[in-house]
């Protein structure tokens, strides 16, 4: 039996394998906060965006736009404070170093780009190290990531069919938690989420189903979310709702409203994205989300808990 994530210390969290992390999240009863942030952004006084997000109450940190074949995280090393001076460190220790600094499980977005996708907009070409493949998923394992998120940034041509294919690959080569789904359309002319795609992801072996938060994608209702949550939970999977539509930069009243509606629906993790500033959400909104879904006691305890414990 593992400790619930909202009460776990750094030493306890970072010892968890994928199965244990899943159990720990489930035991937290819908009170887990995940903050997504862009690693390639000039740090504040040499402090990574991940450290700042953790200090405002995030339990899990997700790196967006990180090339796992060239894993530069600005602020991580003294000579990586901006893109002009950044140097790739290929010692295999970048994620372990970040885990030590942040004291939280660290994940990465890898994008299952479908070469045959029918695009609703111009396609954005991304480097190989950001795409989901056997090579990049193996590298995520080698670097020591605690979880991977198979999803798509805007305009990259990620399809639900390709996500399902890459879940199967991830199950073969990655030992951490596997989260899969869409926050928005990713430029593809298909439904962002459907019960059929959720079935497909579950059959492929996803640990956590990723869906848009109710209130962020047109036409995705509370009722539809509840059905997906019930389906996933019945199959032993978890659900993560995501704010990835720049609304992470809306006022705290919006964040609070979304948080309560999605908690009522039964989600296990609430994600707050990076699109507000193109870096991460306003820090006060991370705290607003945290306080809303778990109360001041647990929100402050997470912020104050030493990473040396």
Residue pairs with C-beta under 8 A, 6 or more apart in sequence:
1 23
2 8
2 12
2 16
2 20
2 23
2 24
2 27
3 12
3 24
3 27
4 24
4 27
4 28
4 29
5 13
5 21
5 24
5 25
5 27
5 28
5 32
5 59
5 60
6 28
6 31
6 32
6 59
6 294
6 298
6 302
7 28
7 298
7 301
8 24
9 305
9 306
9 309
10 103
10 104
10 305
10 306
10 307
10 308
10 309
11 309
13 21
13 24
13 103
13 104
13 105
14 99
14 103
14 105
14 146
16 24
16 105
16 146
17 175
17 176
18 146
18 147
18 174
18 175
18 176
18 177
18 178
18 207
21 105
21 146
21 147
21 176
21 177
22 177
22 207
22 208
22 238
25 32
25 208
25 238
25 268
25 269
26 238
26 268
28 59
28 268
30 263
30 266
30 267
30 268
30 270
30 293
31 293
31 294
31 298
32 59
32 60
32 268
32 269
32 270
33 57
33 58
33 59
33 60
33 269
33 270
33 272
33 286
33 289
33 290
33 293
33 302
34 58
34 59
34 60
34 61
34 62
34 240
34 269
34 270
34 271
34 272
35 53
35 54
35 56
35 58
35 60
35 61
35 62
35 271
35 272
35 280
35 281
35 286
36 62
36 63
36 64
36 109
36 244
36 271
36 272
36 273
36 274
36 280
37 49
37 50
37 53
37 61
37 62
37 63
37 64
37 274
37 279
37 280
38 49
38 63
38 64
38 65
38 274
38 278
38 279
38 280
39 48
39 49
39 50
39 63
39 64
39 65
39 66
39 72
39 73
39 74
40 65
40 66
40 72
40 73
40 74
40 83
41 49
41 74
41 278
41 279
42 74
42 75
42 81
42 82
42 83
43 49
43 74
43 75
43 81
44 52
44 75
46 75
46 78
46 81
47 75
48 73
48 74
48 75
48 76
48 98
48 101
48 102
49 75
49 279
49 280
50 61
50 63
50 73
50 98
50 101
50 102
50 104
50 106
51 75
51 101
51 102
52 280
52 283
53 61
53 280
53 283
53 286
54 61
54 102
54 103
54 104
55 283
55 303
56 283
56 284
56 286
56 287
56 290
56 303
57 286
57 287
57 289
57 290
57 291
57 299
57 302
57 303
58 104
58 286
58 290
58 302
59 104
59 105
59 302
60 104
60 105
60 107
60 147
60 269
61 98
61 102
61 104
61 105
61 106
61 107
62 106
62 107
62 108
62 109
62 147
62 149
62 271
63 73
63 106
63 107
63 108
63 109
64 109
64 153
64 273
64 274
65 109
65 130
65 153
66 72
66 73
66 108
66 109
66 129
66 130
67 127
67 129
67 130
68 108
68 110
68 129
68 130
68 136
68 139
68 140
68 143
69 127
69 128
69 129
69 135
69 136
69 139
70 88
70 127
70 129
71 88
71 89
71 94
71 95
71 129
71 143
72 80
72 86
72 87
72 88
72 89
73 80
73 94
73 98
74 80
74 81
74 82
74 83
74 86
75 81
76 89
76 94
76 97
76 98
76 101
77 87
77 89
77 97
79 85
79 86
79 87
80 86
80 87
80 89
92 142
92 143
94 143
95 106
95 143
95 144
95 145
96 143
96 144
98 106
99 105
99 106
99 144
99 146
100 307
101 307
102 307
103 305
103 306
103 307
103 308
105 146
105 147
106 145
106 146
106 147
107 145
107 146
107 147
107 148
107 149
107 176
107 177
107 179
108 140
108 145
108 148
108 149
109 130
109 148
109 149
109 151
109 153
110 130
110 131
110 132
110 133
110 136
110 137
110 140
110 148
110 149
110 150
110 166
111 126
111 130
111 131
111 132
111 150
111 151
111 152
111 153
111 156
111 158
111 186
112 131
112 132
112 150
112 152
112 158
112 159
112 162
112 163
112 165
112 166
113 126
113 131
113 132
113 152
113 156
113 157
113 158
113 162
114 157
114 158
114 159
114 161
114 162
114 188
115 157
117 123
117 157
117 158
117 159
117 162
117 187
117 188
118 188
118 189
118 190
119 155
119 157
119 187
119 188
119 189
120 185
120 187
120 188
120 189
121 154
121 155
121 187
122 155
122 187
123 155
123 156
123 157
123 187
124 153
124 154
124 155
124 156
124 157
124 187
126 153
126 156
128 135
128 136
129 136
129 139
130 136
132 150
132 162
132 166
132 169
132 170
133 166
133 169
134 169
134 172
134 173
137 148
137 166
137 169
137 170
137 173
137 174
138 173
138 174
140 148
140 174
140 176
141 173
141 174
141 175
141 176
145 176
146 176
146 177
147 176
147 177
147 178
147 179
148 170
148 174
148 176
148 177
148 178
148 179
149 179
149 180
149 210
150 163
150 166
150 167
150 170
150 178
150 179
150 180
150 181
150 206
151 158
151 163
151 179
151 180
151 181
151 182
151 183
151 186
151 210
152 158
152 182
152 186
152 187
152 188
153 186
154 184
154 185
154 186
154 187
155 186
155 187
156 186
156 187
157 186
157 187
157 188
158 182
158 186
158 187
158 188
159 188
159 190
160 182
160 190
160 191
160 194
160 197
160 200
160 201
161 200
163 180
163 181
163 182
163 197
163 201
164 180
164 197
164 200
164 201
164 203
164 204
165 204
166 180
167 178
167 180
167 201
167 204
167 205
167 206
168 204
168 205
170 178
170 205
171 178
171 204
171 205
177 207
177 208
178 205
178 206
178 207
178 208
179 206
179 207
179 208
179 209
179 210
179 240
180 201
180 204
180 206
180 208
180 209
180 210
181 193
181 197
181 198
181 201
181 206
181 209
181 210
181 211
181 240
182 192
182 193
182 210
182 211
182 212
183 192
183 210
183 212
183 216
183 242
183 244
183 245
183 271
183 273
184 192
184 212
184 216
184 217
184 244
184 245
185 192
191 197
192 212
192 217
192 220
193 211
193 212
193 220
193 224
193 228
195 227
195 228
195 231
198 209
198 228
198 231
198 232
199 231
201 209
202 209
202 231
202 232
202 235
202 237
206 237
207 237
207 238
208 237
208 238
208 239
208 240
208 268
208 269
209 228
209 232
209 237
209 238
209 239
209 240
210 239
210 240
210 242
210 271
211 220
211 225
211 228
211 239
211 240
211 241
211 242
211 267
212 220
212 241
212 242
212 244
212 245
213 241
213 242
213 243
213 258
213 261
213 262
213 270
213 271
214 220
214 221
214 222
214 225
214 241
214 258
214 261
214 262
214 265
215 247
215 254
215 257
215 258
215 261
216 242
216 243
216 244
216 245
216 247
216 258
217 245
222 261
222 264
222 265
225 241
225 262
225 265
225 267
226 265
226 266
228 239
229 239
229 265
229 266
229 267
230 266
232 238
232 239
233 239
233 266
238 268
238 269
239 266
239 267
239 268
239 269
240 267
240 268
240 269
240 270
240 271
241 258
241 262
241 265
241 267
241 269
241 270
241 271
242 271
242 273
243 255
243 258
243 270
243 271
243 272
243 273
243 281
244 271
244 273
244 275
245 273
245 275
246 275
246 276
247 254
247 258
248 255
248 272
248 273
248 274
248 275
248 276
248 281
248 282
248 285
249 275
249 276
249 277
249 281
249 282
249 285
250 285
252 284
252 285
252 288
255 272
255 285
255 288
255 289
255 292
256 288
256 289
256 292
259 270
259 288
259 289
259 292
259 293
260 292
260 293
262 270
263 270
263 293
270 289
270 293
272 281
272 285
272 286
272 289
273 280
273 281
274 280
274 281
276 282
276 285
287 299
287 303
290 298
290 299
290 302
291 299
